[in-house]
Amino acid sequence: MCPEGTILKVNIYGTEYPIRGDVDVEYIRRIADYVDRKMREVDQNTTAKSSLKVAILAALNIADELFRERDEKNALVRRLESEADRLSKVLNENLKE
């Protein structure tokens, strides 16, 4: 954990950013490394060379990943709820016998 007031310096796409937070230092580093990797991937796969354009495209890619993960999680929750309902009905029917 970062003690309150602690500033962690991270490097993203060649620029150092001071991050203040009360969460685990390694967690902040993992997130910063992930954003850095995404920006470098975009940089390698596009002709957009301005930092702002690279950052926006990386943000869109990360947002796409987030939305897809959310959709997968919601579909899984719906399947699990449906299966739980089915099993509950089976149990109730068998307990009545």
Biopython code that builds the backbone (N, CA, C, O; Angstrom):
import numpy as np
from Bio.PDB.StructureBuilder import StructureBuilder

atoms = [
    (1, "MET", "N", (0.836, -1.190, 0.000)),
    (1, "MET", "CA", (0.000, 0.000, 0.000)),
    (1, "MET", "C", (0.872, 1.241, 0.000)),
    (1, "MET", "O", (1.942, 1.278, 0.608)),
    (2, "CYS", "N", (0.395, 2.237, -0.685)),
    (2, "CYS", "CA", (1.078, 3.526, -0.659)),
    (2, "CYS", "C", (0.596, 4.284, 0.574)),
    (2, "CYS", "O", (-0.605, 4.486, 0.750)),
    (3, "PRO", "N", (1.520, 4.698, 1.419)),
    (3, "PRO", "CA", (1.079, 5.552, 2.520)),
    (3, "PRO", "C", (0.481, 6.838, 1.953)),
    (3, "PRO", "O", (0.909, 7.321, 0.905)),
    (4, "GLU", "N", (-0.510, 7.385, 2.652)),
    (4, "GLU", "CA", (-1.159, 8.600, 2.174)),
    (4, "GLU", "C", (-0.120, 9.676, 1.933)),
    (4, "GLU", "O", (0.748, 9.909, 2.775)),
    (5, "GLY", "N", (-0.204, 10.330, 0.787)),
    (5, "GLY", "CA", (0.732, 11.384, 0.448)),
    (5, "GLY", "C", (1.936, 10.893, -0.332)),
    (5, "GLY", "O", (2.706, 11.707, -0.842)),
    (6, "THR", "N", (2.120, 9.576, -0.441)),
    (6, "THR", "CA", (3.232, 9.036, -1.202)),
    (6, "THR", "C", (2.967, 9.202, -2.690)),
    (6, "THR", "O", (1.854, 8.985, -3.169)),
    (7, "ILE", "N", (4.003, 9.587, -3.404)),
    (7, "ILE", "CA", (3.881, 9.755, -4.842)),
    (7, "ILE", "C", (4.778, 8.724, -5.512)),
    (7, "ILE", "O", (5.979, 8.663, -5.248)),
    (8, "LEU", "N", (4.183, 7.917, -6.378)),
    (8, "LEU", "CA", (4.913, 6.916, -7.146)),
    (8, "LEU", "C", (5.106, 7.464, -8.547)),
    (8, "LEU", "O", (4.155, 7.953, -9.157)),
    (9, "LYS", "N", (6.313, 7.390, -9.058)),
    (9, "LYS", "CA", (6.575, 7.861, -10.420)),
    (9, "LYS", "C", (6.547, 6.666, -11.361)),
    (9, "LYS", "O", (7.241, 5.673, -11.147)),
    (10, "VAL", "N", (5.731, 6.778, -12.407)),
    (10, "VAL", "CA", (5.644, 5.722, -13.411)),
    (10, "VAL", "C", (5.968, 6.322, -14.776)),
    (10, "VAL", "O", (5.772, 7.515, -15.007)),
    (11, "ASN", "N", (6.461, 5.483, -15.668)),
    (11, "ASN", "CA", (6.807, 5.929, -17.009)),
    (11, "ASN", "C", (5.848, 5.282, -17.991)),
    (11, "ASN", "O", (5.755, 4.057, -18.077)),
    (12, "ILE", "N", (5.138, 6.119, -18.726)),
    (12, "ILE", "CA", (4.203, 5.636, -19.735)),
    (12, "ILE", "C", (4.535, 6.320, -21.056)),
    (12, "ILE", "O", (4.466, 7.543, -21.182)),
    (13, "TYR", "N", (4.895, 5.499, -22.030)),
    (13, "TYR", "CA", (5.169, 5.983, -23.379)),
    (13, "TYR", "C", (6.215, 7.104, -23.382)),
    (13, "TYR", "O", (6.106, 8.093, -24.107)),
    (14, "GLY", "N", (7.224, 6.903, -22.543)),
    (14, "GLY", "CA", (8.343, 7.830, -22.520)),
    (14, "GLY", "C", (8.169, 9.070, -21.656)),
    (14, "GLY", "O", (9.049, 9.930, -21.630)),
    (15, "THR", "N", (7.065, 9.174, -20.960)),
    (15, "THR", "CA", (6.825, 10.324, -20.093)),
    (15, "THR", "C", (6.619, 9.836, -18.669)),
    (15, "THR", "O", (5.923, 8.850, -18.430)),
    (16, "GLU", "N", (7.230, 10.538, -17.734)),
    (16, "GLU", "CA", (7.088, 10.170, -16.322)),
    (16, "GLU", "C", (5.880, 10.886, -15.724)),
    (16, "GLU", "O", (5.684, 12.086, -15.913)),
    (17, "TYR", "N", (5.071, 10.100, -14.989)),
    (17, "TYR", "CA", (3.877, 10.646, -14.348)),
    (17, "TYR", "C", (3.931, 10.360, -12.854)),
    (17, "TYR", "O", (4.175, 9.223, -12.450)),
    (18, "PRO", "N", (3.704, 11.381, -12.029)),
    (18, "PRO", "CA", (3.614, 11.140, -10.586)),
    (18, "PRO", "C", (2.191, 10.680, -10.251)),
    (18, "PRO", "O", (1.216, 11.344, -10.604)),
    (19, "ILE", "N", (2.086, 9.556, -9.579)),
    (19, "ILE", "CA", (0.783, 8.995, -9.221)),
    (19, "ILE", "C", (0.678, 8.964, -7.701)),
    (19, "ILE", "O", (1.546, 8.421, -7.018)),
    (20, "ARG", "N", (-0.382, 9.545, -7.188)),
    (20, "ARG", "CA", (-0.638, 9.498, -5.752)),
    (20, "ARG", "C", (-1.841, 8.600, -5.537)),
    (20, "ARG", "O", (-2.880, 8.767, -6.176)),
    (21, "GLY", "N", (-1.689, 7.648, -4.632)),
    (21, "GLY", "CA", (-2.810, 6.755, -4.374)),
    (21, "GLY", "C", (-2.624, 6.008, -3.075)),
    (21, "GLY", "O", (-1.530, 5.961, -2.513)),
    (22, "ASP", "N", (-3.705, 5.428, -2.611)),
    (22, "ASP", "CA", (-3.641, 4.666, -1.368)),
    (22, "ASP", "C", (-3.833, 3.183, -1.641)),
    (22, "ASP", "O", (-4.299, 2.438, -0.779)),
    (23, "VAL", "N", (-3.468, 2.757, -2.858)),
    (23, "VAL", "CA", (-3.540, 1.342, -3.212)),
    (23, "VAL", "C", (-2.129, 0.778, -3.317)),
    (23, "VAL", "O", (-1.147, 1.514, -3.219)),
    (24, "ASP", "N", (-2.039, -0.512, -3.514)),
    (24, "ASP", "CA", (-0.770, -1.211, -3.596)),
    (24, "ASP", "C", (0.112, -0.640, -4.711)),
    (24, "ASP", "O", (-0.347, -0.430, -5.834)),
    (25, "VAL", "N", (1.359, -0.398, -4.391)),
    (25, "VAL", "CA", (2.320, 0.157, -5.336)),
    (25, "VAL", "C", (2.454, -0.753, -6.558)),
    (25, "VAL", "O", (2.501, -0.268, -7.688)),
    (26, "GLU", "N", (2.515, -2.051, -6.342)),
    (26, "GLU", "CA", (2.650, -2.990, -7.457)),
    (26, "GLU", "C", (1.424, -2.950, -8.365)),
    (26, "GLU", "O", (1.546, -3.113, -9.579)),
    (27, "TYR", "N", (0.264, -2.737, -7.793)),
    (27, "TYR", "CA", (-0.961, -2.621, -8.593)),
    (27, "TYR", "C", (-0.869, -1.408, -9.521)),
    (27, "TYR", "O", (-1.191, -1.500, -10.706)),
    (28, "ILE", "N", (-0.433, -0.284, -8.981)),
    (28, "ILE", "CA", (-0.279, 0.928, -9.792)),
    (28, "ILE", "C", (0.743, 0.685, -10.892)),
    (28, "ILE", "O", (0.527, 1.086, -12.035)),
    (29, "ARG", "N", (1.846, 0.038, -10.562)),
    (29, "ARG", "CA", (2.874, -0.256, -11.571)),
    (29, "ARG", "C", (2.331, -1.171, -12.666)),
    (29, "ARG", "O", (2.614, -0.968, -13.847)),
    (30, "ARG", "N", (1.548, -2.179, -12.271)),
    (30, "ARG", "CA", (0.967, -3.093, -13.263)),
    (30, "ARG", "C", (0.056, -2.349, -14.228)),
    (30, "ARG", "O", (0.087, -2.589, -15.435)),
    (31, "ILE", "N", (-0.751, -1.447, -13.690)),
    (31, "ILE", "CA", (-1.655, -0.670, -14.543)),
    (31, "ILE", "C", (-0.862, 0.235, -15.478)),
    (31, "ILE", "O", (-1.145, 0.301, -16.674)),
    (32, "ALA", "N", (0.126, 0.929, -14.934)),
    (32, "ALA", "CA", (0.949, 1.813, -15.761)),
    (32, "ALA", "C", (1.676, 1.018, -16.844)),
    (32, "ALA", "O", (1.749, 1.466, -17.988)),
    (33, "ASP", "N", (2.209, -0.140, -16.505)),
    (33, "ASP", "CA", (2.886, -0.988, -17.496)),
    (33, "ASP", "C", (1.917, -1.433, -18.585)),
    (33, "ASP", "O", (2.276, -1.484, -19.761)),
    (34, "TYR", "N", (0.696, -1.751, -18.192)),
    (34, "TYR", "CA", (-0.311, -2.183, -19.157)),
    (34, "TYR", "C", (-0.635, -1.057, -20.141)),
    (34, "TYR", "O", (-0.688, -1.277, -21.351)),
    (35, "VAL", "N", (-0.850, 0.139, -19.614)),
    (35, "VAL", "CA", (-1.147, 1.291, -20.471)),
    (35, "VAL", "C", (0.040, 1.570, -21.390)),
    (35, "VAL", "O", (-0.147, 1.846, -22.576)),
    (36, "ASP", "N", (1.243, 1.501, -20.860)),
    (36, "ASP", "CA", (2.447, 1.715, -21.662)),
    (36, "ASP", "C", (2.519, 0.692, -22.803)),
    (36, "ASP", "O", (2.788, 1.055, -23.948)),
    (37, "ARG", "N", (2.275, -0.599, -22.485)),
    (37, "ARG", "CA", (2.300, -1.645, -23.514)),
    (37, "ARG", "C", (1.249, -1.388, -24.592)),
    (37, "ARG", "O", (1.524, -1.532, -25.783)),
    (38, "LYS", "N", (0.056, -1.010, -24.169)),
    (38, "LYS", "CA", (-1.015, -0.742, -25.130)),
    (38, "LYS", "C", (-0.655, 0.420, -26.050)),
    (38, "LYS", "O", (-0.895, 0.362, -27.256)),
    (39, "MET", "N", (-0.083, 1.467, -25.482)),
    (39, "MET", "CA", (0.306, 2.618, -26.305)),
    (39, "MET", "C", (1.403, 2.226, -27.288)),
    (39, "MET", "O", (1.385, 2.661, -28.439)),
    (40, "ARG", "N", (2.347, 1.418, -26.850)),
    (40, "ARG", "CA", (3.426, 0.978, -27.744)),
    (40, "ARG", "C", (2.904, 0.052, -28.841)),
    (40, "ARG", "O", (3.395, 0.096, -29.968)),
    (41, "GLU", "N", (1.914, -0.785, -28.526)),
    (41, "GLU", "CA", (1.284, -1.627, -29.544)),
    (41, "GLU", "C", (0.618, -0.768, -30.612)),
    (41, "GLU", "O", (0.782, -1.006, -31.809)),
    (42, "VAL", "N", (-0.133, 0.233, -30.162)),
    (42, "VAL", "CA", (-0.802, 1.133, -31.108)),
    (42, "VAL", "C", (0.244, 1.842, -31.953)),
    (42, "VAL", "O", (0.084, 1.965, -33.168)),
    (43, "ASP", "N", (1.312, 2.310, -31.321)),
    (43, "ASP", "CA", (2.372, 3.018, -32.035)),
    (43, "ASP", "C", (2.970, 2.150, -33.138)),
    (43, "ASP", "O", (3.279, 2.642, -34.223)),
    (44, "GLN", "N", (3.131, 0.858, -32.856)),
    (44, "GLN", "CA", (3.718, -0.049, -33.850)),
    (44, "GLN", "C", (2.751, -0.397, -34.972)),
    (44, "GLN", "O", (3.178, -0.739, -36.075)),
    (45, "ASN", "N", (1.453, -0.313, -34.700)),
    (45, "ASN", "CA", (0.459, -0.763, -35.670)),
    (45, "ASN", "C", (-0.315, 0.355, -36.353)),
    (45, "ASN", "O", (-1.329, 0.100, -37.001)),
    (46, "THR", "N", (0.147, 1.572, -36.215)),
    (46, "THR", "CA", (-0.574, 2.682, -36.836)),
    (46, "THR", "C", (0.419, 3.730, -37.311)),
    (46, "THR", "O", (1.579, 3.755, -36.899)),
    (47, "THR", "N", (-0.071, 4.587, -38.184)),
    (47, "THR", "CA", (0.768, 5.690, -38.650)),
    (47, "THR", "C", (0.567, 6.937, -37.799)),
    (47, "THR", "O", (1.258, 7.937, -37.991)),
    (48, "ALA", "N", (-0.371, 6.887, -36.865)),
    (48, "ALA", "CA", (-0.618, 8.027, -35.971)),
    (48, "ALA", "C", (0.552, 8.142, -35.015)),
    (48, "ALA", "O", (0.721, 7.302, -34.131)),
    (49, "LYS", "N", (1.349, 9.161, -35.183)),
    (49, "LYS", "CA", (2.552, 9.270, -34.369)),
    (49, "LYS", "C", (2.463, 10.332, -33.277)),
    (49, "LYS", "O", (3.394, 10.465, -32.482)),
    (50, "SER", "N", (1.388, 11.078, -33.218)),
    (50, "SER", "CA", (1.287, 12.045, -32.125)),
    (50, "SER", "C", (0.916, 11.283, -30.859)),
    (50, "SER", "O", (0.126, 10.339, -30.898)),
    (51, "SER", "N", (1.487, 11.699, -29.750)),
    (51, "SER", "CA", (1.225, 11.045, -28.465)),
    (51, "SER", "C", (-0.257, 11.051, -28.136)),
    (51, "SER", "O", (-0.782, 10.070, -27.609)),
    (52, "LEU", "N", (-0.926, 12.139, -28.440)),
    (52, "LEU", "CA", (-2.355, 12.248, -28.141)),
    (52, "LEU", "C", (-3.151, 11.223, -28.932)),
    (52, "LEU", "O", (-4.020, 10.553, -28.374)),
    (53, "LYS", "N", (-2.867, 11.091, -30.228)),
    (53, "LYS", "CA", (-3.598, 10.126, -31.048)),
    (53, "LYS", "C", (-3.308, 8.705, -30.587)),
    (53, "LYS", "O", (-4.217, 7.877, -30.526)),
    (54, "VAL", "N", (-2.061, 8.415, -30.266)),
    (54, "VAL", "CA", (-1.698, 7.089, -29.768)),
    (54, "VAL", "C", (-2.439, 6.811, -28.460)),
    (54, "VAL", "O", (-2.961, 5.714, -28.263)),
    (55, "ALA", "N", (-2.486, 7.800, -27.568)),
    (55, "ALA", "CA", (-3.177, 7.634, -26.282)),
    (55, "ALA", "C", (-4.668, 7.391, -26.488)),
    (55, "ALA", "O", (-5.250, 6.539, -25.818)),
    (56, "ILE", "N", (-5.289, 8.122, -27.400)),
    (56, "ILE", "CA", (-6.719, 7.951, -27.649)),
    (56, "ILE", "C", (-7.000, 6.580, -28.246)),
    (56, "ILE", "O", (-7.953, 5.916, -27.838)),
    (57, "LEU", "N", (-6.198, 6.151, -29.194)),
    (57, "LEU", "CA", (-6.391, 4.825, -29.786)),
    (57, "LEU", "C", (-6.152, 3.718, -28.755)),
    (57, "LEU", "O", (-6.868, 2.716, -28.739)),
    (58, "ALA", "N", (-5.151, 3.899, -27.902)),
    (58, "ALA", "CA", (-4.906, 2.915, -26.842)),
    (58, "ALA", "C", (-6.084, 2.894, -25.870)),
    (58, "ALA", "O", (-6.511, 1.825, -25.435)),
    (59, "ALA", "N", (-6.606, 4.062, -25.533)),
    (59, "ALA", "CA", (-7.768, 4.131, -24.630)),
    (59, "ALA", "C", (-8.971, 3.437, -25.252)),
    (59, "ALA", "O", (-9.714, 2.749, -24.552)),
    (60, "LEU", "N", (-9.174, 3.605, -26.545)),
    (60, "LEU", "CA", (-10.278, 2.919, -27.222)),
    (60, "LEU", "C", (-10.082, 1.402, -27.181)),
    (60, "LEU", "O", (-11.039, 0.659, -26.965)),
    (61, "ASN", "N", (-8.854, 0.944, -27.387)),
    (61, "ASN", "CA", (-8.573, -0.496, -27.313)),
    (61, "ASN", "C", (-8.827, -1.038, -25.911)),
    (61, "ASN", "O", (-9.414, -2.108, -25.752)),
    (62, "ILE", "N", (-8.388, -0.303, -24.903)),
    (62, "ILE", "CA", (-8.598, -0.733, -23.508)),
    (62, "ILE", "C", (-10.087, -0.731, -23.178)),
    (62, "ILE", "O", (-10.579, -1.649, -22.522)),
    (63, "ALA", "N", (-10.807, 0.298, -23.630)),
    (63, "ALA", "CA", (-12.252, 0.361, -23.387)),
    (63, "ALA", "C", (-12.958, -0.812, -24.079)),
    (63, "ALA", "O", (-13.890, -1.391, -23.521)),
    (64, "ASP", "N", (-12.519, -1.160, -25.282)),
    (64, "ASP", "CA", (-13.089, -2.309, -25.987)),
    (64, "ASP", "C", (-12.881, -3.585, -25.184)),
    (64, "ASP", "O", (-13.806, -4.384, -25.040)),
    (65, "GLU", "N", (-11.668, -3.784, -24.655)),
    (65, "GLU", "CA", (-11.391, -4.954, -23.817)),
    (65, "GLU", "C", (-12.315, -4.977, -22.600)),
    (65, "GLU", "O", (-12.880, -6.017, -22.260)),
    (66, "LEU", "N", (-12.462, -3.833, -21.955)),
    (66, "LEU", "CA", (-13.316, -3.726, -20.772)),
    (66, "LEU", "C", (-14.761, -4.096, -21.100)),
    (66, "LEU", "O", (-15.381, -4.881, -20.383)),
    (67, "PHE", "N", (-15.294, -3.533, -22.175)),
    (67, "PHE", "CA", (-16.682, -3.794, -22.542)),
    (67, "PHE", "C", (-16.888, -5.265, -22.896)),
    (67, "PHE", "O", (-17.902, -5.855, -22.525)),
    (68, "ARG", "N", (-15.930, -5.861, -23.615)),
    (68, "ARG", "CA", (-16.046, -7.283, -23.970)),
    (68, "ARG", "C", (-16.017, -8.153, -22.706)),
    (68, "ARG", "O", (-16.795, -9.099, -22.585)),
    (69, "GLU", "N", (-15.123, -7.833, -21.772)),
    (69, "GLU", "CA", (-15.056, -8.580, -20.512)),
    (69, "GLU", "C", (-16.352, -8.447, -19.729)),
    (69, "GLU", "O", (-16.847, -9.427, -19.172)),
    (70, "ARG", "N", (-16.899, -7.245, -19.683)),
    (70, "ARG", "CA", (-18.179, -7.035, -18.986)),
    (70, "ARG", "C", (-19.285, -7.843, -19.621)),
    (70, "ARG", "O", (-20.087, -8.466, -18.926)),
    (71, "ASP", "N", (-19.333, -7.835, -20.964)),
    (71, "ASP", "CA", (-20.365, -8.602, -21.656)),
    (71, "ASP", "C", (-20.226, -10.088, -21.364)),
    (71, "ASP", "O", (-21.224, -10.770, -21.136)),
    (72, "GLU", "N", (-18.989, -10.600, -21.368)),
    (72, "GLU", "CA", (-18.750, -12.014, -21.067)),
    (72, "GLU", "C", (-19.159, -12.332, -19.631)),
    (72, "GLU", "O", (-19.778, -13.365, -19.373)),
    (73, "LYS", "N", (-18.815, -11.450, -18.703)),
    (73, "LYS", "CA", (-19.180, -11.669, -17.302)),
    (73, "LYS", "C", (-20.689, -11.671, -17.129)),
    (73, "LYS", "O", (-21.231, -12.522, -16.424)),
    (74, "ASN", "N", (-21.375, -10.723, -17.766)),
    (74, "ASN", "CA", (-22.832, -10.652, -17.651)),
    (74, "ASN", "C", (-23.495, -11.886, -18.253)),
    (74, "ASN", "O", (-24.475, -12.394, -17.706)),
    (75, "ALA", "N", (-22.966, -12.371, -19.377)),
    (75, "ALA", "CA", (-23.521, -13.582, -19.986)),
    (75, "ALA", "C", (-23.309, -14.780, -19.062)),
    (75, "ALA", "O", (-24.197, -15.621, -18.921)),
    (76, "LEU", "N", (-22.149, -14.859, -18.440)),
    (76, "LEU", "CA", (-21.865, -15.951, -17.508)),
    (76, "LEU", "C", (-22.794, -15.884, -16.290)),
    (76, "LEU", "O", (-23.316, -16.907, -15.847)),
    (77, "VAL", "N", (-22.993, -14.693, -15.760)),
    (77, "VAL", "CA", (-23.893, -14.525, -14.610)),
    (77, "VAL", "C", (-25.302, -14.964, -14.992)),
    (77, "VAL", "O", (-25.965, -15.659, -14.221)),
    (78, "ARG", "N", (-25.765, -14.563, -16.177)),
    (78, "ARG", "CA", (-27.107, -14.971, -16.617)),
    (78, "ARG", "C", (-27.210, -16.490, -16.737)),
    (78, "ARG", "O", (-28.208, -17.078, -16.320)),
    (79, "ARG", "N", (-26.178, -17.134, -17.309)),
    (79, "ARG", "CA", (-26.197, -18.604, -17.429)),
    (79, "ARG", "C", (-26.208, -19.261, -16.062)),
    (79, "ARG", "O", (-26.939, -20.227, -15.841)),
    (80, "LEU", "N", (-25.391, -18.738, -15.130)),
    (80, "LEU", "CA", (-25.340, -19.312, -13.789)),
    (80, "LEU", "C", (-26.657, -19.130, -13.052)),
    (80, "LEU", "O", (-27.112, -20.043, -12.363)),
    (81, "GLU", "N", (-27.270, -17.971, -13.187)),
    (81, "GLU", "CA", (-28.571, -17.737, -12.551)),
    (81, "GLU", "C", (-29.632, -18.667, -13.123)),
    (81, "GLU", "O", (-30.460, -19.203, -12.385)),
    (82, "SER", "N", (-29.606, -18.858, -14.438)),
    (82, "SER", "CA", (-30.561, -19.753, -15.083)),
    (82, "SER", "C", (-30.362, -21.187, -14.603)),
    (82, "SER", "O", (-31.330, -21.891, -14.318)),
    (83, "GLU", "N", (-29.117, -21.614, -14.516)),
    (83, "GLU", "CA", (-28.819, -22.970, -14.042)),
    (83, "GLU", "C", (-29.208, -23.136, -12.573)),
    (83, "GLU", "O", (-29.723, -24.184, -12.182)),
    (84, "ALA", "N", (-28.964, -22.111, -11.762)),
    (84, "ALA", "CA", (-29.342, -22.167, -10.343)),
    (84, "ALA", "C", (-30.863, -22.271, -10.209)),
    (84, "ALA", "O", (-31.364, -23.029, -9.378)),
    (85, "ASP", "N", (-31.594, -21.511, -11.026)),
    (85, "ASP", "CA", (-33.061, -21.600, -11.007)),
    (85, "ASP", "C", (-33.526, -22.997, -11.395)),
    (85, "ASP", "O", (-34.418, -23.562, -10.762)),
    (86, "ARG", "N", (-32.916, -23.552, -12.442)),
    (86, "ARG", "CA", (-33.293, -24.893, -12.893)),
    (86, "ARG", "C", (-33.037, -25.925, -11.802)),
    (86, "ARG", "O", (-33.887, -26.775, -11.533)),
    (87, "LEU", "N", (-31.861, -25.850, -11.171)),
    (87, "LEU", "CA", (-31.512, -26.794, -10.109)),
    (87, "LEU", "C", (-32.435, -26.633, -8.901)),
    (87, "LEU", "O", (-32.809, -27.619, -8.266)),
    (88, "SER", "N", (-32.792, -25.413, -8.591)),
    (88, "SER", "CA", (-33.705, -25.157, -7.479)),
    (88, "SER", "C", (-35.063, -25.804, -7.740)),
    (88, "SER", "O", (-35.655, -26.396, -6.838)),
    (89, "LYS", "N", (-35.554, -25.692, -8.971)),
    (89, "LYS", "CA", (-36.830, -26.307, -9.333)),
    (89, "LYS", "C", (-36.746, -27.825, -9.229)),
    (89, "LYS", "O", (-37.673, -28.464, -8.731)),
    (90, "VAL", "N", (-35.652, -28.402, -9.690)),
    (90, "VAL", "CA", (-35.465, -29.851, -9.613)),
    (90, "VAL", "C", (-35.453, -30.300, -8.154)),
    (90, "VAL", "O", (-36.094, -31.289, -7.796)),
    (91, "LEU", "N", (-34.722, -29.571, -7.320)),
    (91, "LEU", "CA", (-34.674, -29.909, -5.894)),
    (91, "LEU", "C", (-36.050, -29.820, -5.250)),
    (91, "LEU", "O", (-36.459, -30.720, -4.517)),
    (92, "ASN", "N", (-36.755, -28.741, -5.524)),
    (92, "ASN", "CA", (-38.091, -28.559, -4.950)),
    (92, "ASN", "C", (-39.044, -29.667, -5.389)),
    (92, "ASN", "O", (-39.833, -30.167, -4.588)),
    (93, "GLU", "N", (-38.968, -30.047, -6.656)),
    (93, "GLU", "CA", (-39.831, -31.127, -7.141)),
    (93, "GLU", "C", (-39.492, -32.449, -6.464)),
    (93, "GLU", "O", (-40.389, -33.217, -6.117)),
    (94, "ASN", "N", (-38.200, -32.717, -6.273)),
    (94, "ASN", "CA", (-37.798, -33.970, -5.636)),
    (94, "ASN", "C", (-38.086, -33.986, -4.141)),
    (94, "ASN", "O", (-38.328, -35.045, -3.563)),
    (95, "LEU", "N", (-38.061, -32.832, -3.524)),
    (95, "LEU", "CA", (-38.361, -32.782, -2.089)),
    (95, "LEU", "C", (-39.856, -32.987, -1.837)),
    (95, "LEU", "O", (-40.236, -33.443, -0.759)),
    (96, "LYS", "N", (-40.698, -32.662, -2.797)),
    (96, "LYS", "CA", (-42.145, -32.838, -2.646)),
    (96, "LYS", "C", (-42.542, -34.313, -2.723)),
    (96, "LYS", "O", (-43.580, -34.706, -2.191)),
    (97, "GLU", "N", (-41.734, -35.110, -3.369)),
    (97, "GLU", "CA", (-42.075, -36.530, -3.565)),
    (97, "GLU", "C", (-41.937, -37.333, -2.314)),
    (97, "GLU", "O", (-42.188, -38.538, -2.323)),
]
sb = StructureBuilder()
sb.init_structure("model")
sb.init_model(0)
sb.init_chain("A")
sb.init_seg("    ")
for serial, (resi, resn, name, xyz) in enumerate(atoms, 1):
    if name == "N":
        sb.init_residue(resn, " ", resi, " ")
    sb.init_atom(name, np.array(xyz, "f"), 0.0, 1.0, " ", f" {name:<3s}", serial, name[0])
structure = sb.get_structure()
